[in-house]
Amino acid sequence: MAMGQGGRGGSGGGGGGTRRAAAAAAPASSRARFFASSAPPSVAAAVLLAAAAATSLASLALLLRGLLFAGPEFYDGVECEMTWSAYRFLPMRVLPLTPPSSAAPPASPPPPSADAGTRGRERYRLLKFVDVRDPRARRLLETSGSMAEDARSERRPRRRKFDLDVSNGSSGEGGGEGRPLEAADGWCPPPGERGGGEGRSNNRGHPVLYVPGHWGSYSQARSLGAHGSGWTRRGMAREEEGRIRERLRTGRGMHDGDVGGPGDDSEADFASWWEASHERDLEGFVMDVYTLDFDEEGAALHPSTLLRQAEFFARAAETIADGCGLSVEGARTGGGGRRRRGVTVVAHSLGAWVVRVALRMHPRLAAEGGVRNVVALASPLRSVPYAVDAGVHEIARRVNDRSEGEGDVALISISGGLRDETIPPEACEVPPPSPEGADGSASRAFLAPFASHDASLDEDHYGMDHRAVVWCHELLSVVRTVAFSLAVAADRGLNATERADAVEGMIVRRTAGEPPSASGGASSGGSNFDRYREGVRAQHARLLRREGRWKATSIQLAAPYRLNSLLKLCVVAASWHAIATSFRPDSGRPHGPVRRLAYGVLAVPILVTLVVWTRRSEGPSRACFGHECHLLLGTAFALAQLATLAHFILAHGLFALVAAVRKSDFPSGRTTPPSRWSFGVVLSSLCDRNLRFFASVSFPSTAAVCMGINAFNGDFEDMAWNGTTVAACCFISSLLFLAFKLLCLMCLPQRANSATQRSDLLVLLLSLAKATIGKAVYALALTTRQGQAGLNSYDDFLAAMHSAVGAIGGRHNEMLACAAATLIPTLIAALALETHKDMARNAMSRWDNTKRAPENGNSSGKGAAEVNSLDKLLAKYREPTPLIALRLILACWCTWNAFVNLPEDDRLLPIHASIMLVGTYLKSRCFSMEAVDVCTAVSNDDLSLQCDFQSSHTKNE
């Protein structure tokens, strides 16, 4: 449509007087709208507001009760007694992994790496637990000297691992004596004569390797080590202490699981021995405990950390197996029977995933007898509730796919029960292979209260909290018995399924009083997984019956593993609010914002509650997963309502308040010339401006922050300056710049930022945080040489797992994939919103100048009226139906999976960003130069539009 000249005239006048007059007229109109909307609401609206206020207060009261009273009272170790020990941890030399026996030796040594200067320093450590009263530890304590760790050294600054120079075995600090233990130091005593009798001499214990979990400490192994030696109480009787000390000194009456003759290698013989003499042999069973120091790194944040820890675990397990003669080479000289016993691994929380990934990466650990048995304590083996990175989800899915087995390994999982506030018991079971033992491995799951108490399912035992699992005296006594059973069963040649059945039979007979059977517990009352799920259901039912529905709801609300669901529910609330405001804006309606708040606070929780009720309904359509199956409907409603309130407080409360403080409707800036008022031109100008800001300010600032963080962690000397470091800093800088851009857009005033836009921005911000926090940790690790040293193994693992992430070649594949799939779409959407804001500012400036031009003869009041007419124009905008349909599909999918942590959650961000980009582009066409000139001409009653059908145009059109 061609424009008449009258519509474009008068672009020069106006001045400051007319703008001040328009600003003075605008408050009068705002006051009129306020008093017009302050009329008393209807009866239905009053009931709606009362219901929303009452349920919101009830949800807040339940949450506060759970956080302050019910939660701390329930999530504790009240059912446990503390284990006491006088411990020391001695650093050990860790050997490099030996190549497989079938592999040919390399023709020439590999070329030196660029990181050779840091390869001589270990990132992690292997330590041996010793009790200072143990007579076997005196010589080892002298060898370690000041490098021995105790309660005082645990409070020293972290990063002690860099003080350990692997090349020469000395302390990098130079001020202390001592060195790491080596095999020649005899940290694993030679075995005595095989076979029975009270007079045999064997002062070595069964090697047990403790693996800490996410942010876990090596010192958590002190209680397990105390149970290994027998000193578990602070005030033990003098006679009992003397008996333990004499047994450890002479080796008489103690053993490492070697209690049977060489011919007792059947499951029936094992059952007969267990009933006849296991109590007597258990008294002399000693465990030599070793532990790993991961420097309290979080393995769940990114798969590279998980794989790096798994690689070190493989080295540590092989070091212990070689030093104790449990490997294939050691067994050739020390007796073939001991090779079958292997190293028993006790893993806490995410440490079990480290072990399982290591067994998948290095199958020879199980094939050669190095690792035969794994005991997982409060480990989320079915799914990882706190996993925020899609790579961790992918590893979990592929490891749980038992088509490729973990070898002849028996996995015993013991959950913390309902009192575990970090890992729900529903996540601690392992999906069994089909058929059992098809991959060579076997797994069993047990609840801690039923494993550690001589009690039936009807008694009031709920377990212990996540930290109490590693020091609970009753539970660790059972762990010692389980390790003893597994070691003896492996020594007798039982396979993984038979060993798991033996442990299950021992626990089932202990808790339920069932008669012994040759097949262990597998034949009593259905499968192990059916009994485990029944035990979890019984705990939930008993808690509800004993504490009541309101207190049980408060207890469930206080569990930290609900945080992921709370974040997803906040995204759900923002998505539904954006749909509602896009379909039916509240501008001009009486009590519009208040009604919108009341509807949202009630409608979203009701919808989420109906979804939870539908998913957990019994029948073939049952779709609940994990702890969702035992979620109370009141808990679901309260979580959804709290998330909705958080959405309104953040998007339409806090950020709206910041926007109201601003002095002008639009940020100050240069107005684009009228000849360049197109969406593409303004977007290109913004891209150029932001790119220059990124290169001059954002990137240097981020590099300085990364240097400061590494200096604070003690890694400044390990900083790498190469292309990988530049790429990592660029990624972190892009992420921070994007988050800052989204926050600035949320703080724009109402005229430039509608309610729909604020809700959309909150969805982007929350989804961006969930999808990229693991990648940011990974990128920060790549700024050091130690972090870059594990890149090749990470890429190799992704390629071996046929990962979609590994399809992009090069060392920066993870960051490239995240930037292409997440950062770039979100950044384009943010720049499109900023383009919309600039075009609106330009349109406002041109429209005001046109209306206030002296030659048009307009008054200042006329200009203020046109400002209000612009608001009405914006309020009448409707998104196209296809975009609203896409929003509905995304919102329904998020609502259906609100309580499930899925890797597909990351796909929400680029799709939502694309919808915002298209919607913003369509909405920005209202502020093009042609649209503003048309509106100006119509407002001036200048209908001389240059078209063929001038008579068909009216002012309303």
NUDRENTOR-172845 format. One record per residue (C-alpha): x, y, z. Coordinates in steps of 0.02 Angstrom, whole numbers, padded with zeros to 5 digits, always signed. Example, Ala and Ser with C-alpha at 12.3 -4.5 7.8 and 13.67 -1.06 7.14 Angstrom:
<pts>
+00615-00225+00390
+00684-00053+00357
</pts>
This chain:
<pts>
+00000+00000+00000
+00073+00168-00049
+00068+00310+00076
+00009+00487+00048
+00128+00628+00081
+00022+00700+00219
+00053+00548+00328
+00241+00574+00323
+00250+00760+00352
+00305+00851+00507
+00447+00744+00566
+00550+00886+00631
+00452+00985+00764
+00389+00940+00934
+00524+00996+01055
+00536+00966+01240
+00378+01064+01284
+00258+00948+01197
+00344+00793+01273
+00329+00868+01448
+00146+00906+01414
+00116+00727+01358
+00202+00662+01513
+00089+00773+01620
-00066+00710+01531
-00019+00526+01545
-00037+00512+01737
-00214+00581+01726
-00261+00441+01608
-00174+00313+01720
-00269+00376+01873
-00431+00365+01777
-00397+00185+01730
-00350+00144+01910
-00510+00216+01985
-00611+00134+01849
-00539-00036+01893
-00555-00012+02081
-00740-00052+02081
-00790-00195+02195
-00769-00364+02111
-00913-00482+02082
-00960-00622+02201
-00876-00752+02090
-00717-00650+02080
-00717-00626+02269
-00737-00814+02297
-00597-00846+02173
-00480-00725+02260
-00522-00798+02431
-00489-00975+02372
-00323-00925+02292
-00267-00833+02449
-00319-00975+02566
-00234-01113+02466
-00078-01009+02443
-00063-00976+02629
-00093-01161+02664
+00045-01212+02541
+00167-01087+02617
+00123-01148+02792
+00154-01329+02742
+00320-01284+02664
+00378-01184+02815
+00323-01323+02932
+00420-01448+02831
+00578-01343+02817
+00581-01288+03000
+00504-01431+03098
+00443-01589+03011
+00588-01605+02889
+00734-01587+03011
+00644-01701+03132
+00617-01838+03003
+00770-01829+02891
+00904-01877+03017
+00997-02027+03086
+00891-02050+03241
+00882-02238+03211
+01072-02254+03206
+01216-02256+03328
+01377-02166+03285
+01532-02263+03238
+01692-02201+03318
+01870-02224+03255
+02047-02160+03286
+02091-02146+03103
+02229-02094+02986
+02227-02093+02797
+02393-02129+02710
+02420-02076+02528
+02470-02213+02408
+02558-02221+02240
+02433-02260+02102
+02497-02360+01954
+02449-02320+01774
+02326-02436+01691
+02406-02586+01609
+02351-02625+01432
+02244-02780+01404
+02340-02943+01398
+02284-02972+01219
+02349-02805+01160
+02516-02801+01073
+02650-02691+01151
+02681-02527+01062
+02824-02525+00940
+02888-02362+01008
+02844-02253+01157
+02708-02123+01124
+02765-01945+01091
+02768-01828+01239
+02606-01734+01266
+02591-01548+01277
+02525-01573+01452
+02676-01674+01508
+02718-01542+01635
+02560-01579+01731
+02547-01767+01704
+02668-01791+01848
+02539-01723+01970
+02384-01819+02017
+02213-01740+02014
+02143-01871+02134
+02216-01979+02270
+02207-02156+02336
+02224-02171+02525
+02232-02316+02647
+02135-02312+02809
+02230-02362+02966
+02184-02359+03148
+02321-02283+03256
+02297-02428+03379
+02324-02558+03244
+02498-02635+03267
+02509-02665+03079
+02503-02477+03046
+02657-02419+03140
+02780-02442+02999
+02660-02368+02873
+02632-02214+02981
+02820-02187+02991
+02834-02200+02802
+02694-02075+02770
+02754-01952+02901
+02670-01783+02887
+02575-01835+02731
+02455-01937+02839
+02281-01861+02846
+02185-01844+03008
+02044-01738+03078
+02154-01583+03085
+02222-01595+02908
+02046-01611+02838
+02015-01429+02883
+02167-01367+02788
+02147-01283+02618
+02097-01398+02479
+02193-01448+02324
+02325-01546+02420
+02332-01665+02274
+02442-01544+02177
+02570-01555+02316
+02598-01737+02272
+02730-01752+02137
+02707-01922+02059
+02871-01920+01967
+02984-01922+02120
+02863-01963+02260
+02902-01812+02367
+02792-01678+02440
+02788-01523+02335
+02781-01412+02487
+02956-01462+02533
+02931-01434+02717
+02869-01604+02777
+02941-01778+02785
+02859-01931+02716
+02808-02002+02549
+02664-02099+02471
+02655-02284+02506
+02717-02403+02373
+02697-02590+02350
+02869-02621+02423
+02813-02542+02587
+02698-02689+02620
+02535-02592+02633
+02450-02757+02587
+02529-02896+02693
+02565-03062+02608
+02433-03196+02632
+02453-03338+02754
+02418-03520+02722
+02254-03557+02637
+02122-03651+02734
+02047-03665+02901
+02089-03688+03081
+02103-03569+03225
+02291-03580+03225
+02321-03511+03052
+02421-03350+03039
+02361-03219+02915
+02365-03037+02965
+02299-02968+02801
+02121-02910+02781
+02003-02918+02636
+02032-02765+02525
+01881-02649+02519
+01884-02490+02414
+01768-02348+02465
+01709-02229+02327
+01631-02063+02385
+01485-01985+02295
+01439-01814+02229
+01537-01685+02329
+01585-01826+02447
+01743-01833+02553
+01870-01973+02569
+01854-01960+02759
+01681-02039+02750
+01771-02207+02745
+01830-02192+02925
+01674-02277+02995
+01685-02418+02869
+01869-02438+02913
+01825-02448+03097
+01706-02592+03062
+01843-02673+02959
+01963-02681+03106
+01835-02703+03245
+01865-02541+03343
+01695-02461+03323
+01657-02395+03497
+01738-02257+03596
+01721-02343+03764
+01756-02525+03724
+01803-02646+03862
+01989-02667+03892
+01980-02854+03866
+01894-02833+03699
+02021-02704+03640
+02162-02818+03692
+02088-02963+03597
+02070-02858+03439
+02248-02791+03454
+02322-02964+03479
+02225-03036+03333
+02287-02898+03217
+02467-02914+03279
+02486-03102+03263
+02359-03139+03128
+02287-03284+03228
+02099-03294+03224
+02081-03167+03082
+02055-03195+02896
+02013-03104+02735
+01870-03218+02681
+01974-03374+02656
+01877-03496+02766
+01837-03646+02657
+01922-03792+02575
+01965-03792+02392
+01826-03914+02346
+01680-03818+02422
+01626-03731+02264
+01438-03762+02252
+01293-03656+02307
+01225-03795+02418
+01393-03813+02506
+01396-03626+02535
+01221-03630+02612
+01273-03774+02725
+01429-03684+02782
+01330-03524+02813
+01208-03609+02929
+01344-03705+03018
+01487-03585+03052
+01463-03413+02975
+01444-03327+03145
+01609-03396+03207
+01701-03353+03045
+01622-03180+03036
+01701-03131+03202
+01876-03150+03131
+01838-03065+02964
+01947-02909+02940
+01931-02778+02803
+02077-02671+02745
+01988-02513+02687
+02052-02397+02551
+01968-02238+02494
+01972-02117+02348
+01991-01930+02362
+01900-01842+02220
+01926-01672+02302
+01738-01662+02331
+01700-01641+02147
+01521-01656+02087
+01507-01806+01972
+01325-01770+01927
+01359-01600+01849
+01441-01661+01690
+01489-01830+01614
+01671-01778+01593
+01691-01772+01782
+01605-01940+01800
+01718-02018+01669
+01875-01941+01742
+01833-02011+01913
+01792-02181+01836
+01962-02183+01750
+02051-02151+01915
+01945-02282+02002
+02002-02411+01874
+02183-02367+01910
+02157-02374+02098
+02066-02542+02090
+02203-02615+01981
+02337-02547+02099
+02254-02632+02248
+02226-02794+02152
+02409-02800+02098
+02476-02754+02269
+02371-02886+02357
+02401-03021+02227
+02219-03024+02171
+02249-02990+01987
+02284-03123+01858
+02471-03096+01868
+02470-03094+02056
+02362-03249+02066
+02487-03350+01964
+02610-03336+02105
+02492-03323+02252
+02363-03458+02214
+02219-03462+02092
+02085-03465+02228
+02122-03290+02289
+02105-03218+02116
+01920-03257+02119
+01889-03156+02278
+01943-02990+02205
+01917-02817+02280
+01751-02775+02359
+01692-02598+02319
+01580-02498+02436
+01512-02345+02345
+01408-02205+02417
+01280-02109+02315
+01350-02060+02143
+01506-02162+02180
+01411-02316+02119
+01394-02234+01948
+01582-02204+01947
+01607-02391+01976
+01480-02446+01847
+01550-02331+01713
+01727-02393+01753
+01670-02573+01734
+01595-02530+01565
+01750-02433+01510
+01872-02567+01571
+01788-02739+01563
+01950-02825+01615
+01925-02761+01793
+01789-02893+01812
+01854-03017+01684
+02022-03033+01770
+01948-03041+01944
+02001-02868+02005
+01823-02814+02050
+01695-02948+02090
+01572-02871+02213
+01498-02696+02232
+01395-02634+02379
+01303-02471+02339
+01243-02364+02485
+01101-02242+02447
+01148-02241+02263
+01024-02185+02128
+01055-02333+02014
+00892-02320+01919
+00902-02134+01881
+00998-01981+01940
+00876-01857+02020
+01002-01714+02020
+01072-01738+01845
+01058-01573+01754
+01161-01619+01602
+01095-01723+01459
+01261-01815+01447
+01239-01886+01623
+01064-01946+01575
+01133-02027+01419
+01269-02119+01514
+01142-02179+01642
+01026-02242+01506
+01164-02334+01414
+01239-02410+01571
+01067-02470+01627
+01047-02548+01456
+01115-02717+01508
+01141-02782+01332
+01327-02759+01362
+01362-02830+01532
+01475-02770+01671
+01552-02943+01691
+01539-03067+01833
+01495-02931+01960
+01367-02943+02100
+01289-02774+02140
+01202-02755+02308
+01105-02592+02328
+01052-02532+02501
+00948-02374+02504
+00931-02255+02650
+00742-02273+02654
+00618-02132+02672
+00732-02036+02789
+00856-02008+02647
+00821-01828+02598
+00938-01831+02448
+00905-01995+02357
+00728-02067+02359
+00721-02255+02387
+00630-02278+02222
+00789-02228+02130
+00901-02357+02216
+00845-02512+02125
+00934-02577+01971
+00830-02628+01820
+00866-02815+01806
+00930-02889+01643
+00816-03004+01548
+00845-03146+01579
+00935-03138+01747
+01123-03159+01724
+01115-03138+01535
+01255-03009+01543
+01352-03100+01680
+01303-02979+01818
+01169-02986+01952
+01093-02853+02064
+00985-02849+02219
+00907-02702+02312
+00865-02684+02496
+00797-02549+02610
+00915-02495+02747
+00790-02510+02892
+00749-02689+02846
+00930-02735+02813
+01000-02658+02972
+00864-02708+03097
+00795-02876+03148
+00622-02811+03108
+00476-02847+02996
+00396-02728+02874
+00262-02681+03001
+00377-02596+03125
+00414-02409+03123
+00585-02400+03043
+00616-02274+02905
+00805-02284+02882
+00929-02141+02897
+00975-01980+02808
+01099-01973+02666
+01252-01932+02770
+01209-02052+02911
+01221-02196+02788
+01411-02189+02795
+01424-02187+02987
+01270-02284+03045
+01336-02423+03158
+01190-02540+03127
+01198-02521+02938
+01387-02538+02925
+01378-02697+03028
+01265-02767+02892
+01384-02702+02757
+01526-02796+02842
+01421-02954+02842
+01374-02929+02660
+01557-02903+02611
+01603-03060+02708
+01467-03162+02621
+01517-03098+02449
+01702-03130+02479
+01673-03308+02539
+01551-03345+02398
+01672-03277+02269
+01814-03378+02346
+01708-03535+02327
+01680-03502+02143
+01498-03445+02146
+01446-03335+02002
+01367-03163+02018
+01187-03226+02025
+01228-03356+02157
+01323-03229+02262
+01178-03106+02251
+01056-03244+02299
+01165-03288+02449
+01162-03108+02512
+00976-03094+02482
+00943-03254+02577
+01046-03191+02723
+00952-03026+02734
+00780-03102+02705
+00807-03233+02839
+00868-03099+02958
+00721-02982+02934
+00577-03100+02902
+00635-03255+02995
+00614-03368+02844
+00695-03539+02843
+00857-03555+02745
+00856-03622+02569
+00991-03677+02452
+00940-03545+02327
+00953-03403+02449
+00811-03279+02451
+00762-03293+02271
+00627-03421+02303
+00539-03333+02446
+00391-03223+02407
+00424-03169+02229
+00571-03078+02153
+00687-02962+02245
+00622-02810+02151
+00442-02850+02194
+00488-02863+02378
+00588-02702+02368
+00445-02606+02291
+00326-02679+02417
+00441-02621+02557
+00444-02444+02487
+00254-02442+02474
+00242-02507+02653
+00354-02367+02715
+00249-02234+02630
+00087-02309+02695
+00156-02323+02871
+00216-02142+02868
+00047-02082+02809
-00044-02187+02940
+00069-02135+03083
+00102-01951+03048
-00059-01901+02960
-00085-01825+02789
-00037-01646+02833
+00128-01690+02916
+00170-01817+02782
+00142-01681+02652
+00258-01564+02747
+00390-01700+02755
+00380-01731+02567
+00389-01544+02530
+00550-01528+02633
+00646-01659+02531
+00784-01573+02430
+00760-01692+02283
+00597-01598+02249
+00697-01447+02188
+00708-01513+02011
+00519-01536+02007
+00495-01362+02080
+00601-01286+01942
+00506-01380+01807
+00339-01331+01885
+00394-01149+01880
+00425-01170+01694
+00253-01251+01678
+00169-01105+01767
+00259-00976+01660
+00214-01071+01500
+00030-01080+01541
+00028-00897+01593
+00109-00847+01429
-00024-00945+01334
-00165-00865+01434
-00102-00687+01408
-00066-00718+01224
-00240-00783+01195
-00332-00657+01305
-00236-00503+01365
-00295-00417+01524
-00268-00239+01466
-00421-00131+01502
-00514-00266+01597
-00566-00228+01778
-00449-00311+01902
-00356-00395+01758
-00189-00429+01845
-00274-00485+02006
-00389-00604+01912
-00242-00671+01814
-00147-00706+01975
-00297-00793+02055
-00331-00900+01902
-00149-00950+01888
-00128-00991+02072
-00277-01109+02062
-00284-01173+01884
-00103-01232+01865
-00098-01330+02030
-00265-01412+01992
-00204-01462+01819
-00040-01532+01888
-00133-01628+02024
-00247-01707+01894
-00096-01756+01790
-00011-01839+01940
-00171-01930+01984
-00187-01991+01805
-00006-02048+01789
-00006-02149+01949
-00177-02230+01925
-00169-02419+01931
-00189-02510+01767
-00103-02529+01599
-00096-02340+01577
+00008-02315+01735
+00147-02196+01683
+00223-02135+01846
+00410-02152+01872
+00510-02170+02031
+00460-02063+02180
+00316-01989+02079
+00219-02150+02109
+00212-02115+02296
+00186-01927+02286
+00037-01868+02386
-00089-01766+02288
-00077-01630+02420
+00111-01623+02393
+00087-01608+02205
-00040-01467+02227
+00069-01374+02352
+00226-01389+02244
+00133-01326+02090
+00058-01182+02188
+00225-01133+02262
+00302-01138+02088
+00162-01029+02020
+00186-00904+02160
+00373-00903+02127
+00338-00867+01943
+00225-00719+01983
+00343-00652+02116
+00494-00659+02001
+00423-00614+01831
+00282-00497+01879
+00337-00439+02051
+00525-00420+02071
+00569-00379+01891
+00414-00272+01869
+00465-00175+02024
+00638-00147+01951
+00557-00087+01790
+00445+00033+01884
+00594+00115+01966
+00664+00164+01798
+00638+00346+01750
+00582+00324+01570
+00480+00199+01472
+00622+00156+01355
+00810+00155+01383
+00904+00301+01314
+00989+00268+01150
+01009+00327+00975
+00852+00327+00869
+00871+00232+00707
+00844+00341+00552
+00672+00314+00472
+00750+00244+00314
+00819+00097+00416
+00659+00049+00509
+00654-00133+00458
+00667-00283+00574
+00820-00352+00486
+00914-00187+00487
+00882-00154+00671
+00928-00333+00715
+01091-00322+00617
+01133-00159+00704
+01102-00238+00874
+01208-00390+00829
+01352-00279+00780
+01336-00176+00939
+01325-00330+01052
+01470-00415+00965
+01582-00265+00996
+01527-00262+01179
+01561-00448+01195
+01736-00433+01122
+01786-00278+01220
+01703-00305+01389
+01620-00474+01415
+01758-00591+01357
+01903-00504+01449
+01798-00493+01607
+01754-00678+01598
+01936-00727+01571
+01983-00626+01725
+01845-00709+01826
+01903-00882+01772
+02080-00839+01824
+02015-00780+01993
+01915-00939+02020
+02063-01048+01976
+02175-00946+02090
+02050-00967+02232
+02047-01156+02204
+02236-01165+02195
+02242-01198+02008
+02318-01035+01948
+02487-01114+01909
+02396-01251+01814
+02307-01126+01699
+02326-01171+01516
+02341-01040+01380
+02292-01120+01215
+02147-01132+01095
+02046-01243+01211
+02059-01115+01350
+02004-00976+01234
+01856-01080+01175
+01807-01120+01356
+01816-00937+01408
+01717-00888+01254
+01583-01014+01300
+01571-00955+01480
+01570-00774+01424
+01430-00808+01300
+01328-00895+01434
+01349-00753+01560
+01316-00622+01427
+01157-00711+01375
+01094-00727+01554
+01129-00542+01583
+01036-00498+01423
+00883-00598+01477
+00883-00515+01648
+00893-00342+01569
+00748-00382+01453
+00642-00440+01600
+00672-00272+01685
+00602-00169+01541
+00448-00062+01580
+00273-00125+01545
+00251-00032+01381
+00404-00120+01308
+00379-00283+01403
+00209-00368+01408
+00156-00500+01533
+00176-00633+01399
+00353-00578+01363
+00404-00582+01547
+00337-00759+01567
+00426-00813+01408
+00589-00737+01469
+00573-00829+01635
+00551-00993+01541
+00709-00956+01442
+00807-00906+01597
+00761-01059+01700
+00783-01179+01555
+00951-01100+01512
+01012-01123+01691
+00960-01305+01695
+01033-01347+01524
+01201-01259+01539
+01259-01268+01720
+01348-01432+01687
+01424-01365+01527
+01487-01211+01621
+01574-01322+01749
+01650-01423+01608
+01711-01266+01519
+01787-01198+01679
+01882-01361+01701
+01951-01343+01524
+02043-01185+01573
+02171-01293+01666
+02293-01422+01600
+02223-01554+01715
+02050-01526+01644
+02112-01536+01466
+02207-01696+01500
+02046-01798+01503
+01973-01730+01342
+02033-01871+01231
+01961-02007+01344
+01797-01912+01353
+01785-01900+01163
+01832-02084+01146
+01697-02134+01270
+01564-02031+01180
+01614-02111+01016
+01611-02285+01092
+01438-02252+01165
+01378-02190+00992
+01330-02026+01073
+01250-01889+00972
+01361-01766+01063
+01516-01857+01002
+01462-01840+00820
+01544-01669+00811
+01731-01692+00792
+01867-01599+00881
+01908-01565+01062
+01772-01434+01084
+01626-01544+01031
+01528-01524+01193
+01534-01334+01191
+01499-01324+01005
+01346-01435+01021
+01280-01333+01167
+01312-01169+01079
+01227-01226+00920
+01076-01305+01004
+01050-01191+01154
+01147-01028+01160
+01126-00968+00981
+00936-00991+00970
+00913-00910+01140
+01028-00766+01095
+00936-00735+00932
+00770-00733+01025
+00840-00610+01152
+00907-00498+01014
+00738-00507+00927
+00655-00445+01087
+00781-00304+01098
+00746-00264+00915
+00561-00255+00955
+00601-00136+01098
+00706-00022+00986
+00575-00020+00849
+00441+00025+00977
+00550+00167+01041
+00579+00230+00865
+00393+00217+00825
+00347+00312+00984
+00472+00449+00945
+00413+00467+00764
+00229+00460+00809
+00248+00590+00947
+00349+00706+00835
+00221+00689+00696
+00073+00724+00807
+00156+00873+00889
+00218+00956+00731
+00173+01142+00728
+00111+01134+00549
-00018+01004+00598
-00090+01120+00730
-00103+00986+00862
-00107+01022+01048
-00006+00935+01181
-00161+00842+01241
-00180+00766+01068
-00003+00694+01083
-00044+00615+01251
-00200+00537+01177
-00095+00459+01040
+00019+00383+01172
-00133+00299+01247
-00191+00241+01076
-00022+00156+01053
-00053+00059+01214
-00222+00004+01145
-00141-00048+00983
-00016-00157+01075
-00154-00232+01183
-00254-00287+01031
-00112-00390+00959
-00146-00578+00951
-00019-00713+00914
-00058-00823+00764
-00150-00983+00801
-00005-01099+00749
+00110-01017+00877
-00019-01036+01014
-00042-01218+00964
+00145-01248+00979
+00144-01164+01149
+00002-01279+01203
+00097-01434+01148
+00253-01382+01243
+00154-01336+01398
+00060-01502+01396
+00222-01600+01377
+00304-01506+01520
+00152-01531+01631
+00146-01717+01594
+00330-01739+01638
+00340-01612+01778
+00402-01737+01909
+00521-01835+01796
+00700-01783+01760
+00725-01816+01575
+00865-01775+01452
+00732-01712+01332
+00704-01562+01448
+00847-01472+01360
+00753-01477+01196
+00621-01361+01268
+00740-01212+01263
+00777-01200+01075
+00595-01237+01029
+00529-01104+01146
+00660-00981+01086
+00607-01013+00906
+00425-00981+00949
+00473-00818+01034
+00577-00766+00884
+00433-00790+00762
+00307-00707+00877
+00421-00559+00909
+00452-00535+00723
+00266-00534+00686
+00230-00415+00828
+00372-00298+00777
+00290-00267+00609
+00167-00153+00700
+00312-00032+00728
+00380-00026+00552
+00391+00142+00465
+00245+00102+00350
+00133+00047+00495
+00170+00203+00597
+00137+00317+00448
-00028+00229+00415
-00082+00247+00596
-00031+00431+00595
-00128+00464+00436
-00284+00377+00502
-00272+00469+00668
-00260+00636+00575
-00414+00592+00470
-00299+00598+00319
-00374+00457+00215
-00297+00509+00050
-00209+00342+00037
-00135+00306-00134
-00231+00149-00183
-00362+00097-00306
-00507+00085-00183
-00497+00242-00078
-00683+00243-00040
-00672+00076+00048
-00558+00142+00186
-00628+00210+00347
-00546+00279+00501
-00573+00118+00600
-00483+00017+00468
</pts>
